[in-house]
Amino acid sequence: MRSRDEHSLFGSCWRGSSEVQHHWFLEEGWSVNIVAFGNERDGFSEDNQQPSLIWSYLGRSALISQIDSSLSASHVGNPVFTEYQACVFGNVRLVVHDCPVWDIFDSDWYTSCRLIGGADIIVIKYSVNDKTSFQELKDSYVPMVKKALNHCSVPVIISAIGARKNEVPCTCPLCTSDRRSCVTASEGVQLAKELGATYLELHTLNDFYIQKYFGGVLEYFMIQSLNQKSSEKMKKRKKTQKCRRVQPPQLEQPEKMPILKGEASHYNADLHNLLCCCQCADVAFYTEDLSTVVEAHKIILCSVSHLFMLLFGVKSPSDAHDASVVQLAQSLFAVQAGDPFPSSPRGVPPCVPPVRVVVKDSVFCSCLPDILHFIYSGAFQWERLEEDIRKKLKDPDKTEHVLEKVKCILKTPGKLNTVKDCKSHQIKRLYNTSLRLFFNTPVLADVIFKIQGATVPAHRAVLVARCEVMAAMFNASILQAMSLLICAEMYQVMRLQHICELYIITQLQSMPSRELASTSLSIVSLLKKAKFHNSDCLSTWLLHFIATNYLIFSQKPEFQELSVEERNFVEMHRWPSNLYLKQLADYRNYIHSQKCHCTVM
């Protein structure tokens, strides 16, 4: 790490170099994309209004000429990240995506990879006083970041925020005095080495650390990124210079088809709806007098709790390595067959009656619907669970009793239950559903897909929850999807209609040209059905699809069934175009004519 004076000097040098590039950046209208991951706030502090690193930099940096603060409210539409936009170096557009919750890698891998893939600079933040969060970052999310950065060469800045509370602040990499409850400097340096990153320690978010220390390093990488972009653009300009000799006609790309905008993730809502409808339920919780029953699903329960894995035979008592988990399972639940730890084969065949589980604790059983709603909602809404149980029981002692049982159920065997000392937002990080543990494994699987000799196990409850088409049929074809689309339009189930459209488009896009030429499926018939049933997105896409594959569909008898308006649209947007075919014929005639001869001879 550099000293204070060195960083002041380097910060001024980098600002000087930015002035040289100012006119070039201003003319070209460049932009810099920064993605920040991690929560730098102190998890044990009572102050939840601590300033964030990114917002402090945008407000304090002398290079920021304008901030679009209205975008800071974008987290209302997408709770995963907050987007900021600002102007830097005069007229360079700065776009920052701040992702304080690491769960984006668990819930939306596509979005996290897209953010990293489009980033020019990546910032990873953590609090030096939150050892639990740092350990989770190191063990769970750094490997994911490495995977996402596999094909990218993006500079990474690791920022350790805060002054250690149990000792005098120390930045010496060899210091071992603060290894107990705080993240040491040596641990941060080691993490930076693993990612090939630049390591910074910011004891407080004041002007020095924000502008000259953090800002100097960040602005250096900004300039490096802008210089690289300008260099690449110059190379492209040189390559696109026209040659004086006669060139063959250039075949342009086919006209872009209309793009359907994707929807936000409904993962938590889908699982919550699965609990409400109880479809594919394979567990039934009963009171001791068998007067009340609550249905659930083994796969969801086991994804959040080792205790349920033990109860349903996914793990044996010898695998638990924690006597407290076994004791809690025995004292709280009992499988009605008489064996609280059934040794039946792992996995539930279709049409098997739900496993009956008796809840011995009457107070806990009265709150079981609320607890299941909490689990099925992703185990994020701890404050809501506390409030619901408090309103239902109206007794502080009973409320604390039930909440402690829930914490023990969610506890990881062999680890200390630190939830008692954590704030609610830390509970959100500790308790996240882990359905990925059951991905592509036969454990609890009740559906098997056979693909080219290979078998892929799956879980009916998850398929039904996440896909309405799968809920209606497990082997959907294009014609079946069209039939389902017609029913969805009839009953105005718009989201199901949209899913059917996406499925048909995906299937057609995956067909190779040879299969399109030989298939008996009538694309024109699909087009007419889509128009008749008001599927505008699908009908527009099918017209472009016919035009893009003009040479294939123009040879089929069904092509004559197109209306005059549809035929005119296809002829206008066909690929290859008539103009290109004429230019290609003229070029070939020129090459073989007497005028085209060897200049050497």
DRENKETI-411344 format. One record per atom (N, C-alpha, C): residue in one letter; z, y, x. Coordinates in steps of 0.1 Angstrom, whole numbers, plus 5000, padded with zeros to 4 digits. Atoms other than C-alpha are relative to their C-alpha. Example, Ala and Ser with C-alpha at 12.3 -4.5 7.8 and 13.67 -1.06 7.14 Angstrom:
A500049885009/A507849555123/A500050125009/S500049894991/S507149895137/S500850114992/
***
This chain:
M500049885008/M500050005000/M500050125009/R500149884993/R499250355011/R501250094998/S498949905001/S501850635017/S499650114990/R500249895009/R502250934995/R499050105005/D500949904994/D500451175019/D498649945000/E501450064999/E497550925024/E499350014987/H500650005013/H496950894987/H499650144996/S500449865003/S496951274983/S498750045007/L501249974993/L494351305010/L498849934995/F501250085005/F492151024997/F499650054986/G500349955014/G492451164961/G499150125001/S500849884999/S491051504973/S498649965005/C501350044994/C488251334993/C499149944989/W500850075011/W487151124962/W499650114990/R500449905010/R487151434940/R498950085007/G501049924994/G485051614966/G498649934999/S501250075001/S482451334966/S499550004986/S500449995014/S482351354928/S499250124998/E500749885002/E481151714930/E498649995005/V501450024994/V478151604952/V499149934989/Q500750085009/Q477151354925/Q499850074986/H499949945013/H477751594896/H498750024993/H501349975006/H474151714890/H499349884996/W500750125003/W472751364892/W500649934987/F499450065011/F475351234867/F499750084987/L500249915012/L474851534844/L498649984994/E501450025004/E471051474843/E499849874993/E500350145005/E471151104837/E500949964988/G499150035011/G474051104812/G500749865002/W499450134997/W476050824828/W501349984992/S498750035006/S479050644814/S500849905008/V499150104993/V482050444828/V500849944990/N499250075009/N483750174809/N501249935007/I498850054994/I487350084817/I500749924989/V499350095009/V489249794801/V501449985006/A498750024996/A493049784804/A500749894992/F499350115006/F495149474797/F501550015003/G498650014997/G498949434794/G500850114995/N499049905006/N502049614782/N500950055011/E499249954989/E503649844807/E501450054995/R498849965005/R506549934784/R501149915003/D498850084996/D510049814793/D500549934987/G499750085012/G510749524769/G501550024996/F498650005004/F514549584770/F500550144997/S499749865003/S514449964764/S500150024985/E499949975014/E515550104731/E499050104996/D501049895003/D512850374734/D498649934998/N501350065003/N509750234717/N498850115001/Q501049894999/Q507950574722/Q499650035014/Q500349974986/Q507450544759/Q498550035002/P501449974998/P504150694771/P499349885006/S500850104994/S501350454780/S499350055013/L500749964988/L499650454814/L498750074998/I501449955002/I496150514801/I500150144993/W499949875006/W497150794777/W500650115009/S499449904990/S499250964804/S498950055010/Y501149964990/Y496250954828/Y499050104993/L501049925007/L493851094802/L500650144997/G499449875003/G496251374793/G500450095013/R499549934988/R497251464829/R498850035010/S501049994989/S494051424850/S499250134999/A500749874999/A492351744861/A498549984997/L501450035002/L488951574858/L499649994986/I500350035014/I489151504821/I499850144993/S500449875006/S487351794804/S500250004985/Q499950015015/Q487551664768/Q500449864996/I499550135005/I489351384750/I499749994985/D500250025014/D488251244716/D501249924995/S498750065004/S491751184703/S499949934987/S500150075013/S490551064669/S499849865002/L500350154998/L489450734684/L501349935003/S498850074997/S493050664694/S500649934988/A499550065012/A493650564658/A499149884996/S500950115003/S490950294660/S500849874999/H499350125000/H493650034664/H500449964985/V499750035014/V494250054626/V498949904995/G501150105004/G490849874621/G500049885008/N499950124991/N491349644651/N501350015007/P498749994994/P494949584660/P500149945014/V500050064986/V493949414693/V499950105011/F500149904989/F492949714713/F499850144994/T500249865004/T492850094711/T498950065009/E501249944993/E489650284721/E500250155002/Y500049864998/Y489650624738/Y498750045006/Q501249954994/Q486650834748/Q500350145006/A499849874993/A486651134772/A498850035008/C501049964990/C484451334795/C500650035013/V499549994987/V484951324832/V498950035010/F501049954991/F483151474862/F499050094994/G500949905007/G481651734839/G499549944987/N500650055012/N479551524815/N499849855001/V500050145000/V480151164824/V500949954988/R499250065011/R481250964793/R500949895005/L499050104996/L484450774799/L500549934987/V499550085011/V485250484774/V501049915005/V498950084996/V488550314777/V500549914988/H499550095010/H489650004757/H501449955006/D498750034996/D493449964760/D500549884992/C499650125007/C494649604751/C501449975004/P498650034996/P498449594752/P500549864998/V499650145004/V498649244737/V499149905006/W500850104993/W497448954758/W499449904990/D500450105010/D496948744726/D498550014997/I501449995003/I493348874724/I499349885007/F500750114994/F492448584748/F500349874992/D499850125008/D494048334724/D499350014986/S500549995013/S492848474691/S498550035000/D501449955001/D489448624700/D499449995014/W500650024986/W487948474733/W498750085001/Y501349934999/Y484548624725/Y500250145002/T499849864998/T485848974722/T500550035014/S499549974987/S487848954754/S499049985011/C501050024990/C484948814774/C498950114999/R501049895002/R482649084759/R500550135006/L499449884994/L485049354770/L500050005015/I500050014986/I485349224805/I498650005005/G501450004995/G481649164808/G499450145000/G500549865000/G480949534799/G500850105007/A499149914993/A483649674820/A499550045014/D500349954986/D483049884852/D501349995008/I498750014993/I486749874861/I501049944990/I499050075008/I489649654849/I501450045005/V498649974996/V493349764849/V500949904993/I499050095005/I496149514845/I501350065002/K498749935000/K499549654836/K501149914997/Y498850075005/Y503049514834/Y501250085005/S498749944997/S506649634835/S500849925011/V499350074990/V508649544866/V501349954995/N498850055006/N511649494843/N499849904989/D500350105010/D509949234821/D499549885007/K500350124993/K510048914841/K499349894992/T500650105009/T509248694811/T498550034997/S501449965003/S506048894803/S499249985012/F500850024988/F504948884839/F499749865003/Q500250144998/Q505448514842/Q499049944991/E501050055010/E503448454810/E498650055005/L501249944995/L500748684825/L499549915011/K500450084989/K500648484857/K499649864997/D500350155003/D500748134842/D498949984990/S500950035011/S498648174811/S498750085000/Y501149915002/Y496348474813/Y499250045012/V500749984988/V495448524849/V498849905002/P501150104999/P493448194849/P498850044990/M501149965010/M491548324817/M499250125006/V500749894995/V490748654834/V499149965012/K500950054989/K489448464865/K498849934994/K501250075006/K487248254842/K499050104995/A500849905005/A485948564825/A499350085011/L500649924988/L485248734859/L499249915009/N500750104991/N483448424872/N498750055005/H501349954997/H480048594871/H499950155001/C500049854999/C481148954875/C500750045013/S499349944989/S482049164905/S500650144996/V499449875006/V484249424888/V501350025008/P498849974993/P487049604907/P501249994990/V498850025008/V490549524894/V501250075006/I498849934996/I493649744896/I501249944993/I498850065006/I497049584891/I501150115002/S499149895000/S499649854882/S501449944995/A498750045004/A503349764882/A500850134997/I499549885005/I505150024861/I501649994999/G498649995002/G508850134862/G500849985013/A499050024989/A511850144885/A500949894996/R499150125003/R513849824888/R501450044997/K498849955005/K517049854869/K501249945007/N498850064994/N519349614888/N500250045015/E499849964986/E518749754923/E499350145002/V500749884996/V517550074941/V498549975001/P501450045000/P513750084936/P499549985015/C500550034987/C512049924966/C498649944998/T501450055001/T508349864972/T499649925012/C500250094988/C508749655004/C499549864995/P500550135005/P506649334999/P501049895005/L499150104995/L509349145019/L501450004994/C498649985006/C512349264998/C500349894991/T499650115009/T514248984981/T501250044992/S498849965007/S517049194966/S499950014985/D500249985014/D515549224932/D499249884993/R500750125004/R514348864926/R500649944987/R499350075011/R516748774897/R499350034987/S500549975013/S515548964866/S498950095000/C501249915000/C512849194878/C498949945008/V501250054993/V509349144891/V500050075014/T499949944987/T509449194929/T498650055004/A501349944994/A506749384949/A499249885006/S500850114994/S505849064967/S499349914990/E500750085011/E505148884934/E498850084995/G501249925004/G502849174924/G498949995010/V501050014989/V501049164958/V499349875000/Q500650145000/Q500548784955/Q499049994988/L500950005012/L499048834920/L498750075003/A501149924996/A496749094934/A499049925009/K500850094991/K495548854961/K499349904992/E500750105008/E494748594935/E498850054993/L501149945007/L492448834917/L499150085009/G500849924992/G491149014947/G500150154996/A499849875006/A492649334932/A500750105009/T499349894994/T494149664943/T501450014994/Y498750005005/Y497949664939/Y500750145001/L499349875000/L499849984929/L501449994993/E498749995007/E503550054920/E500250144996/L499749865006/L504250354897/L501450004995/H498650005004/H507950414895/H500350084987/T499949925012/T507450674868/T498750064997/L501349955004/L504550824849/L500050155001/N500049864998/N504851174864/N498650045006/D501349954995/D502051404878/D499649935013/F500450064987/F502151254913/F499549864998/Y500450135001/Y501950894903/Y498749984991/I501250015009/I499350954875/I498850065006/Q501249934996/Q497051214891/Q499549955014/K500550034986/K497051144929/K500149865004/Y499850144996/Y498250784931/Y499149914992/F500850085009/F496850594901/F498650064998/G501349945003/G494150854893/G499150005012/G500850004988/G492950874929/G499349875002/V500750134998/V492250504931/V499049974989/L500950035011/L490750484896/L498750095001/E501249914999/E488450784902/E499149965012/Y500850064989/Y487350624935/Y499149894995/F500850115005/F486150314917/F499050064989/M501049945009/M484550534890/M498750055008/I501249954992/I482350704917/I499249895005/Q500750114995/Q481550374932/Q499149934990/S500850065011/S480350244899/S498850094996/L501149915003/L478250554892/L499050005011/N501050014989/N476650534926/N499249874999/Q500750125001/Q475850174921/Q498950004988/K500949995011/K474250244887/K498850095003/S501149914997/S472150534901/S499149935010/S500950084990/S470950304930/S499249904993/E500850105007/E469950034906/E498950064991/K501049945008/K468150274884/K498850055008/M501149964992/M466150414913/M499149885004/K500750124996/K465150054923/K499149964988/K500850045012/K463949994887/K498850104999/R501149905001/R461850314888/R498949975010/K501050034990/K460150204920/K499249874995/K500650125004/K459349864905/K499050024988/T500849985012/T457850014873/T498850105003/Q501149924997/Q455350234892/Q498749934998/K501350075003/K451750164880/K499149995012/C500950034989/C449250014904/C498650064995/R501449945003/R445650164906/R499049904996/R501050105004/R443849834902/R500249964985/V500050035014/V442949694868/V501149894998/Q498950095003/Q445949514853/Q499749934987/P500150075013/P445949244826/P500850064989/P499249955011/P447249344792/P501449955000/Q498650045000/Q450949334789/Q500449954986/L499550055013/L452349114761/L501350054997/E498749955004/E455049304744/E500949904993/Q499150095007/Q458149134731/Q499850024985/P500149995015/P458149054694/P501050104995/E499149905006/E459649304671/E501349944997/K498750065001/K463349264670/K500349974985/M499650045014/M464649084639/M501350084996/P498849935004/P467349254619/P501349925004/I498750064995/I470849184633/I501050014989/L498950005010/L473549084609/L501350035007/K498749964994/K476849254618/K501149894997/G498950105001/G479749004624/G501250064993/E498849955007/E482949024605/E501249985009/A498850024992/A486449064619/A500649874998/S499450145001/S488448754626/S501049994989/H499050025011/H490348614596/H500949885003/Y499350124996/Y492148344616/Y501449994993/N498650015006/N495748424604/N499949994985/A500150005014/A494648494569/A499549874995/D500650135004/D492648164567/D501149905000/L498950105000/L495747964578/L501050034989/H499149965010/H497848154554/H499549954986/N500650055013/N495448074525/N500149854999/L499950155000/L495447704536/L501449964995/L498750035005/L499247704530/L500150024985/C499949965014/C498847874496/C499349894991/C500750095008/C496247634483/C500449855002/C499450134997/C497847324499/C498949895001/Q501150104998/Q494347154504/Q500249935013/C499950084988/C494446864528/C501549995005/A498650014996/A498346874529/A500349865003/D499650144997/D499746574547/D501549995003/V498550004999/V503546674548/V500550064987/A499349955012/A505846724518/A501550015003/F498649984998/F509246874524/F500850004987/Y499250015012/Y511946784498/Y501450045003/T498649985000/T515446894490/T500749865000/E499250135000/E518146624492/E500049944987/D500150065014/D518046584454/D498649984995/L501450025003/L514246564455/L499550084988/S500449915011/S514046844430/S498950105003/T501049904996/T511847074450/T499249955011/V500950044989/V508847014472/V499250115005/V500949904994/V506947234496/V499049925009/E501050074993/E503647104511/E499650085012/A500549934988/A502347174546/A499149905008/H500950084992/H500147034574/H500549975014/K499450044987/K501146844605/K499450085011/I500749944988/I498547004628/I500550145002/I499549874998/I499747354621/I501550015004/L498650004996/L503447274624/L500249955014/C499950054986/C502947074656/C499550105010/S500649904991/S500947364671/S501050115004/V499149894996/V503947594671/V501449945004/S498650054998/S506947354676/S500049865006/H499850134994/H507847064699/H500949914991/L499150085009/L510446964673/L499149924990/F500950075010/F507646884647/F499249905007/M500750104993/M505746704674/M500849875001/L499050114999/L508846484678/L500149934987/L499750055013/L509346444641/L498849924995/F501250075005/F505746334634/F499349915010/G500450104991/G505346104663/G499050045011/V500949954989/V503146324685/V500649985014/K499250024988/K505846304711/K501249904997/S498850095002/S508646044716/S501250075005/P498749944995/P512346134722/P500150005015/S500050004986/S511846034758/S499150115006/D500949904995/D509046294762/D500650144998/A499549875003/A511246574749/A500750075012/H499349954988/H513446604780/H501050114996/D499049905004/D515846814759/D500849944988/A499250075010/A518646654739/A500250104988/S499849915011/S519146974718/S498950004990/V501250015009/V515646944703/V500249874991/V499850135007/V516346574694/V501150014990/Q498849985009/Q519746664679/Q499750094988/L500449915011/L518346944658/L499149934990/A500950085009/A515546724645/A500849904991/Q499250105008/Q518046464634/Q500950064990/S499149945009/S520446704619/S499450084989/L500649915010/L517946914600/L499049934991/F501150075008/F515146674589/F500349845000/A500050155000/A514846304579/A498749964993/V501250055006/V511546124573/V500549894990/Q499550085010/Q512045934540/Q500049855002/A500150144996/A511045604555/A501249945006/G498850044994/G514345594572/G500050025015/D500149984986/D513045644607/D499650155003/P500449864998/P513246014617/P498950025010/F501149994990/F510845944646/F499149894998/P500950125003/P508045724631/P499249975012/S500850054989/S506145514656/S498649964995/S501350045005/S503045484635/S498950075009/P501149954992/P499645554651/P499850154998/R500249855001/R499045924659/R498750034994/G501249975007/G496546064635/G500149954985/V499950045014/V496246054597/V498749974994/P501350035006/P493445864581/P499850074987/P500349935012/P491746014551/P500749934988/C499450055013/C493445974516/C501349935002/V498650054999/V496845884530/V501050104994/P499049915007/P499746024509/P500850085011/P499249924990/P501746304526/P501349935004/V498750054995/V504746214547/V501150084994/R498949945006/R507946284529/R501150035010/V499049964991/V510446484549/V501150074992/V498949955007/V513946554535/V500750115009/V499349904992/V515546884546/V501550004996/K498650025002/K519246824550/K500850134998/D499349875001/D520347194553/D499550074988/S500449945012/S520247334518/S499750155001/V500349854998/V520347704530/V498750015006/F501349994993/F517547644554/F498849964990/C501150045009/C515547464527/C499750104990/S500349895009/S515847754503/S499150115006/C500949904993/C514147974529/C498849945006/L501150074993/L511547714539/L498650064996/P501349935003/P508647884520/P499750125008/D500249884991/D509248204539/D499849965014/I500250054986/I509548014572/I498649955002/L501450064998/L506247834566/L499050125000/H500949895000/H504548164557/H500050075014/F499949944986/F505848304591/F499249915010/I500750094990/I504447994610/I498550014998/Y501450005003/Y501147994592/Y499350145002/S500649874997/S500648364598/S499950035015/G500249984985/G500548304636/G501350025007/A498749984994/A504348334642/A500150145007/F500049864994/F503848714648/F501050094992/Q499349905009/Q505648874618/Q501549974999/W498650045000/W509248814629/W500950104992/E499249905008/E510549144614/E499949974985/R500250035014/R509049044580/R500849884996/L499250125003/L510748704582/L501450044999/E498649965001/E514048864589/E500350074987/E499849925012/E513649104560/E500049914988/D500150095012/D512548834535/D501249914999/I498850095001/I515448594544/I501350084997/R498849915003/R517948884543/R500150034985/K500049965015/K516848984508/K500349874992/K499850125008/K516848624496/K501549955001/L498750064998/L520248514510/L501150114997/K499049895002/K522148854508/K501349975006/D498850044993/D524648714533/D499750005015/P500349994985/P524648824570/P500249875008/D499850134993/D526148494582/D499049904997/K501050105004/K523748274563/K498650045006/T501349954994/T520848494574/T499949975015/E500050034985/E521848464611/E499949855002/H500050154999/H522348084606/H498549954999/V501450055002/V518748034593/V499150055011/L500949954989/L517148264619/L500249935013/E499750084988/E518948074647/E499349875000/K500750125002/K517547754633/K498550015003/V501449984998/V514047894633/V499750025015/K500149984986/K514448014669/K500049875008/C499950134994/C515547664679/C498849914998/I501250085003/I512547504662/I498950055008/L501149954992/L510247734681/L500249995015/K499650014986/K512047674714/K499149905007/T500750104991/T510147514743/T501149925007/P499050094994/P512147204755/P500150035015/G499849984986/G513747244789/G500150145005/K499949864996/K513747624789/K501150074992/L498949935006/L516547864781/L499550084988/N500549925012/N516348024747/N500450145001/T499749864997/T516148384757/T499650094988/V500449925012/V515048494722/V501150094996/K498949925005/K518548624715/K500150135006/D499949884993/D518248894740/D498750085000/C501349945000/C514648984733/C499750094988/K500449925012/K513149254711/K498949934992/S500950075009/S510949164682/S498649995005/H501350014995/H507749254700/H499849905011/Q500150114990/Q508549004727/Q500049874993/I500150135008/I509048734701/I498649984996/K501450015003/K505448804691/K499249945011/R500750064988/R504348714726/R500449865002/L499550134997/L506548414729/L499549894991/Y500350105010/Y505648244697/Y498650024995/N501349995004/N501948204693/N499449864997/T500550135003/T500147914676/T499149955011/S500850064989/S498547674701/S499249894995/L500950105005/L495947494682/L499149945011/R500950044989/R493947474714/R500649875007/L499450124995/L496447204725/L499449874994/F500550125007/F494846974699/F498550004999/F501549995000/F491247074705/F499449885008/N500750114994/N488946784712/N500949885005/T499150124997/T491846524712/T500149924987/P499850085012/P492446234688/P501450024994/V498749985005/V496046354683/V500050074986/L500049955013/L496546404645/L498650024994/A501349985005/A492746404641/A499749914988/D500350085012/D491446284607/D498550024997/V501449995002/V487746374611/V499349985014/I500750034987/I485246244638/I498650044998/F501449975000/F481846404644/F499449925011/K500750084991/K479346174661/K498750085004/I501149924995/I476846364683/I499349935011/Q500850064989/Q474146174703/Q500949905008/G499250104993/G476545884710/G501450045004/A498649954997/A479546104717/A500750034987/T499249985011/T482446144694/T500950135003/V499249884999/V484246474687/V501150004989/P498950005011/P487646454669/P500350144995/A499749875006/A488646734646/A501149984989/H498950015009/H491246814620/H499550074987/R500549965013/R490246844583/R500650134995/A499349885005/A492847104575/A499550135007/V500549884993/V491647344602/V498650034996/L501449985004/L487947294592/L500050064986/V500049945013/V488747364556/V500550145000/A499449865000/A490847674564/A499050105006/R500949914993/R488247824588/R498650014995/C501450005004/C484947744571/C499949954985/E500250035014/E484247754534/E498949904997/V501150105001/V481047554539/V500649865003/M499350134997/M483147274555/M500949964989/A499150045011/A485547294526/A499249944989/A500850065010/A482647214503/A499349885004/M500750114995/M480846964524/M500149995015/F499950024985/F481246814559/F498749995007/N501350024994/N477546744565/N499050094993/A500949915007/A475747054554/A498750015006/S501449984995/S471947074557/S499550144996/I500549875004/I469747384553/I499850004985/L500250005014/L468747284518/L501350004992/Q498650005006/Q472447204509/Q500650145001/A499449864998/A473447544524/A499350104990/M500749915010/M470747714502/M500549974986/S499550035013/S472047524471/S501450074999/L498749945000/L475547644480/L499950164999/L500249855001/L474248004485/L499650044986/I500349975014/I472747994450/I501250004991/C498850005007/C476047894436/C500950125003/A499249884996/A477848164456/A499550134994/E500649885006/E475448424443/E500350004984/M499750015015/M475948294407/M501450054996/Y498649975003/Y479748334409/Y500550125008/Q499749884993/Q479548644431/Q501149985011/V499150034988/V481448484461/V499250055012/M500949944991/M479948724485/M500249955015/R499750054986/R481648604517/R499449865002/L500650134998/L480548244511/L498550015000/Q501449985000/Q477048364504/Q499550055014/H500349954986/H477048554538/H500149885010/I499850114990/I478348234556/I498849914999/C501250085001/C475448034541/C498850065006/E501149934994/E472948294552/E500149985016/L499950014985/L474348284588/L499749855004/Y500250144996/Y474247904588/Y498549975000/I501450035001/I470647884576/I499250075012/I500749934989/I469548144602/I500349935014/T499750074988/T471447964630/T499249875002/Q500750135000/Q469847634621/Q498550025003/L501449974997/L466347784621/L499750055014/Q500149944987/Q466847974653/Q500149895011/S499850114990/S467847644671/S498949905000/M501150095000/M464647464661/M498950045011/P501149974991/P462047434689/P498750014993/S501349985006/S458447524683/S499449874995/R500650125004/R457347164681/R500649954987/E499350045012/E459947094654/E499650084988/L500449915011/L458947394634/L498649974995/A501450035004/A455247284635/A500049874992/S500150135006/S456046934623/S501049984988/T499050025011/T458946994598/T499350014987/S500550005014/S458346934561/S500850114992/L499349905007/L460847214553/L499150124998/S500849895004/S459047494535/S500850135002/I499349874998/I460147834550/I499650104989/V500549915011/V458048014523/V500849984988/S499250035012/S459947834496/S501550055002/L498749944998/L463247934512/L500050154998/L500249855002/L461948294513/L500050044986/K500149965014/K461148294476/K501449984993/K498750025006/K464548144467/K501050115004/A499149894995/A466348404489/A499850134992/K500349885008/K464548684471/K500449994986/F499650025014/F465148544437/F501550014998/H498650005001/H468848514443/H500750115008/N499549874995/N469248864458/N500649995014/S499550014986/S469848744494/S499150095009/D500949914994/D468249054509/D500049985016/C500050024985/C469448984545/C499249885004/L500750124997/L468148634545/L498550014998/S501549995003/S464748714529/S499450095011/T500649914990/T464149004554/T499949925013/W500150084988/W465048774583/W498949905000/L501050115001/L462748494571/L498650065001/L501349944999/L459848734568/L499750035015/H500249974985/H460348844605/H499949865007/F500150134994/F460748474614/F498649954999/I501450055002/I457348384599/I499150095009/A500949924992/A455748684616/A500149975015/T499850034986/T457348604650/T499449875004/N500650134997/N456048244648/N498749994992/Y501249995008/Y452748344633/Y499049895003/L500950104996/L450648094652/L500349864994/I499650135006/I452647804637/I499950014985/F500050005015/F453047914601/F498750044994/S501349975005/S449548054597/S499149884998/Q500850135001/Q448247694601/Q500549914988/K499450095010/K450447554573/K499550054986/P500549975014/P449247534536/P500950104993/E499049915007/E452447714525/E499850155003/F500349864997/F451248034542/F499250074990/Q500849945010/Q448848084514/Q500850044988/E499149975012/E451748104489/E500750145002/L499449874998/L452848434504/L499350104991/S500649905009/S452348734481/S499250105009/V500949904993/V449849014491/V500950095008/E499049914993/E452849244501/E500649925012/E499450084989/E454448964522/E498949975010/R501150034990/R451048874538/R499850135008/N500249874992/N450549244548/N501150025010/F498949984991/F453949264563/F499949905012/V500150104989/V453448944583/V498950035010/E501149964992/E450049054595/E500350125009/M499649884992/M451449394606/M501049975011/H499050034990/H454349244625/H499849875007/R500250134994/R452748924637/R500150015016/W499950014986/W453348814673/W499349865005/P500649884993/P451148804694/P499250084990/S500849915009/S449449104678/S498549985003/N501450004999/N445749124672/N499550095011/L500449904990/L445549424696/L500249935014/Y499850074988/Y446949204724/Y498949905002/L501050104999/L444548924717/L498650065004/K501349944997/K441549164718/K500150055015/Q499949954986/Q442849324751/Q499949885010/L500150124991/L443248974766/L498649955001/A501450055000/A439648874756/A499250105009/D500749904992/D438349204771/D500349985015/Y499650014987/Y440249144803/Y499349875006/R500750124995/R438848784807/R498550025002/N501449974998/N435348914801/N499750085012/Y500149914988/Y435849174828/Y500149925013/I499850084988/I437148924853/I498849915003/H501150094998/H434148694848/H498650075000/S501249925000/S431548974847/S499550025014/Q500649974987/Q429249064876/Q500750135006/K499449884994/K431149394880/K501249975008/C498850044993/C434249224891/C499749915012/H500350094989/H433549094926/H500950035012/C499149994989/C435349054959/C499750135008/T500249874993/T435749394977/T499749975015/V500250034986/V435849215011/V498549955003/M501450054998/M432449035007/M499050114996/
***
